[in-house]
Structure formats: C-alpha cells, structure tokens
Amino acid sequence: MPTLALVQKQPEPEAAQKKTKLRWHALLSDLSLLGSLMVARFIVSRTLRRRRQERAARRKRFQLIHGSGHQADMRVVPTLKH
C-alpha cells in the first residue's frame, strides 16, 4: 500500500495579505451593519417615545364625567392657549 507524504506549503505572502484584507473587509462590513441597526433602533425608539408622549397628552385632555348608574362619559376638556 503506497503512502503519500504530505508536504505542507509555506503560505505565500500574497495569500496572507489577501486573507488579512478579506478579514478587514468582513469586519468593516459587520461594523457597517451594526451601525445601521443602531441607527434604525434609535429612530424606532424616538418614534415610539413621541407617540407615547402624544397619547399621554391626549389623555390629559379627557375628563371623566360620571353619569347615572354604571355609565360614564368622556368629554374633551378645552385647553387654553397662551
């Protein structure tokens, strides 16, 4: 049974440089994606916070009016603009 001797080749400088370049490219593309996701998350959180604030401001304008029995009615309280 013949055996093959495995000869390891020394990595060529060009191949090593290309591999390093690919690693940097992958790192930069990952960082770019991470930055995009962080910006999108920031935009969504600001939008949700603004909507919550608007909803809270609207709720403050409502006043609960107790009716007869178990019924209650909501009425918008007019706001005074300065």
C-alpha positions in Angstrom: 0.0 0.0 0.0 1.7 3.2 -1.1 1.7 6.2 1.3 1.7 9.7 0.3 3.9 12.1 2.1 2.1 15.3 2.9 4.2 18.3 2.2 3.0 21.5 3.7 3.5 24.5 1.6 4.6 27.7 3.2 1.9 30.4 2.9 2.7 32.8 0.2 3.0 36.4 1.3 0.3 37.5 -1.3 -2.2 34.9 0.0 -1.6 36.0 3.6 -2.1 39.6 2.6 -5.3 38.7 0.7 -6.6 36.8 3.7 -5.9 39.7 6.0 -7.6 42.1 3.6 -10.7 39.8 3.5 -10.8 39.7 7.3 -10.7 43.5 7.4 -13.4 43.8 4.8 -15.6 41.4 6.8 -15.0 43.3 9.9 -15.8 46.7 8.3 -19.0 45.3 6.7 -20.1 43.9 10.1 -19.4 47.2 11.7 -21.4 49.0 9.0 -24.3 46.6 9.5 -24.1 47.2 13.3 -24.1 50.9 12.8 -27.2 50.7 10.5 -29.1 48.6 13.0 -28.2 51.0 15.9 -29.5 54.0 13.8 -32.7 52.1 13.0 -33.2 51.2 16.6 -32.7 54.8 17.6 -35.2 56.0 15.1 -37.8 53.5 16.2 -37.3 54.3 19.9 -37.7 58.0 19.3 -40.9 57.4 17.2 -42.4 55.2 19.9 -41.5 57.7 22.7 -43.0 60.6 20.7 -46.2 58.6 20.2 -46.4 57.7 23.9 -46.0 61.4 24.8 -48.7 62.4 22.4 -51.0 59.7 23.7 -50.4 60.8 27.3 -51.0 64.5 26.3 -54.3 63.5 24.7 -55.4 61.5 27.8 -54.8 64.5 30.0 -57.3 66.5 27.9 -60.0 64.0 28.6 -62.2 64.3 31.7 -64.4 61.5 33.1 -68.0 62.5 33.7 -70.0 60.2 35.9 -73.5 59.5 34.7 -76.4 57.9 36.3 -75.9 54.3 37.2 -72.8 52.5 36.0 -72.4 54.6 32.9 -69.7 57.1 32.5 -69.0 59.5 29.6 -65.7 61.0 28.3 -65.5 64.7 27.4 -62.7 66.6 25.9 -61.7 69.5 28.1 -60.9 72.6 26.1 -57.4 73.8 26.6 -56.4 77.4 26.9 -53.8 78.5 24.5 -51.5 81.2 25.8 
